[in-house]
Amino acid sequence: MSMTKSEVCVIIAAKNASATIAVAIASALREPEVAEVIVVDDASTDDTADIARSADDGSGRLAVMRLDVNRGPSFARNAAIAGSKSPFISILDADDFFLEGRFRNLFAGADWDFAADNIMLIRDDATGDATKIVAPQFAADPEFLDFERFVEGNISRRRVQRGELGFLKPVISRAFLDRHGLRY
């Protein structure tokens, strides 16, 4: 196992996400590896920030920032990265959620700077509690990906079913981001 502690900051950029933000936050806060959840309300015109604050579980891990002017998801994510302290960063869209055990599974491997996993696409007409969804069983042997394989695994092709390799929800080492001067 890597010597770096498996503590993750989950970053959620949100604009007019009042209908979905609470589920996103709850799915992040239920994961024990999550040390911080930072929601950046990107000048929503609805009550996204208030609903986000009300999703707090009392653990002290949730912070909600509000931008007065819409600056887009990249700016919002970078603001959250600047305000976070955890050794790993993970992105979560405001209308998505993590499956239970996601980080436990990703941190089972060692010596990586960037980890991505398959994501599940949920139909718009799905009903029920999204946090109770369980992933179907599949061969989940970890594999190391180079950049070309990662991109290739996220290209849509007609009539070909595919997973997405965490295209927008990777877990990234802060040290890697800082070492290479990378941000969104």
N, C-alpha and C positions, 0 to 999 in steps of 0.2 A: 504494500500500500504506500502511496506517496506520503512524504513527510508533511506535506501541507494539509492543514486541517480542512475537512470537508464542510466548510460553511459557505453558504450561497446567499447572495443578494438577488432576489427576484425583482426585476424591473418591469413595471407595467405602465406604458404610455397610454393615456386614455383621453378620448374626446367624444363627448356625448354617448357615454357607455353606461348610463344609469341602469339599463336593463340587464347587463351582464357582469358588471364589475365585481359584485359581491361574490359570485361563484368563482371568478378568477382568483380573487384574494383568498377565499376559503381554501381553495385547492393548493395554494402556495403555503399558507400558514399551517396546514395539517402535516406538512413534511418536516421531520425533525432536523434535517440538514439546513433548513432555511433559517438563517440568522437575521435577515432583513427582508422586508417587502417594501419597496418604494414605488408608490403610485404617483405619476406626474399627470395631473389634470391639465391638458393642453387647451386651456381657455374654453372649456365646455359651456354651452348655453343651457344645459340641463343641470340636474343636481348630482352629477357624477361624483364630485368631491365629497359631498355630504354622505352619499351612500357608501363611498369608499371608507370614510371615517367610521361609519356605523358598522362596517364589517370587521372592525378590530376585535381580536379575540382576547385582549387584555394582557398579552404576553410581552408587550413593549417592542414587538418586532415590526409593526406597521408604521410607516410615515407617509403622509399625503402632502405633496407639493402642488401648488396651483400656479399656473402661468396665466398672466392677465392678457397676453396676446398669443394667438395661435402661432406656433413656430414649427410644428410638424413633429413626427415621431422620432426622427434622428436627434433633433435638439433636445426633446424631452428625455430620451434615453441617455444622452450624454450628460444632462443635468443630474440624472439619478446616479450615474456612474461616479460623477464628481462628488456626490454626497454620500456615497456608500463606503463601507470599510471592509467588507468580506473579501476573502481571497479568490472567490469565484463569483462570476456574474451570470445570470440566466435571464433571458427575455421571455416575457409572457404577454401575449396580446390580451387586451381587455375583454375580448369576446371568446376567449379560449380558457382551458384549464389543464392542469397537470393530472395525470393518472396517479393514483396512490402508489408510492414506492419508487417513483421515477428517479429521484436522486440517489437512493440506496443502490439501485441497479447501475446507474452511471458511475458512481464512485466505487463500485466493486472492482473496476479496473484501476490500473495505476499508471503513472508517468505519461499523462496527456495534458495538453494545453487547451484542447478544444474537443468537446464531446457532443455528439448529436445522436438522436435516436429516432425511431419511426414515430410519427404522430398520427393520430386518428382523426379522420374527418367526420364530423357529426352533421347529419342532415338538418336543415333549417326547421323541418317539421317534427323533429324528435321531441318526445315528451318525457317527463320524469326528472328526477334529480341527477343532474350531470355529474355530480361528485361521486355517484354510486356506480358509474360506468366502469366496467372491467375490460381490459384489453383481451382480445382473443389470443389463444396460445399459438406460438410460432417458434421456429428455431431462432433463438436469441443469442447465439454465440457472438461475442464481441469480435469486431474486426477493426483493424486500423485502416483509416481512409486517408488517401492523399487528396489534394485539392481537386484533381480531375475526377476521381471517383465520387467525391461528394457532390460536385456539380452535376455529373451524369445521373446520379441517383435522384435528382430533383427536376429532371426535364420531363414534361408531359409528352406522351405519344398516344396517338389515336388507338383506341381499342386495346390498350395495354394497361392493366391494373398495376398500380405501383404504390408504395409507401412514400412518405417524404422524410428525409433524414434530418429532421429538426431544423429545416431551412431557416426559419425565423426564431427558433427557440433553442439554440445551442447553449451549452454551459461552457464558459470561457474563463480561463485563468487570468486574473487581474495582472499577474506578473507578465504574462504573454502580451496582453494589451499594452502595458506600460513599456515593456522592452522594445516593442515594435512601433510605439507611438500611434496605436490604432484606437479609433473611436468610430461611432456611427456617423 
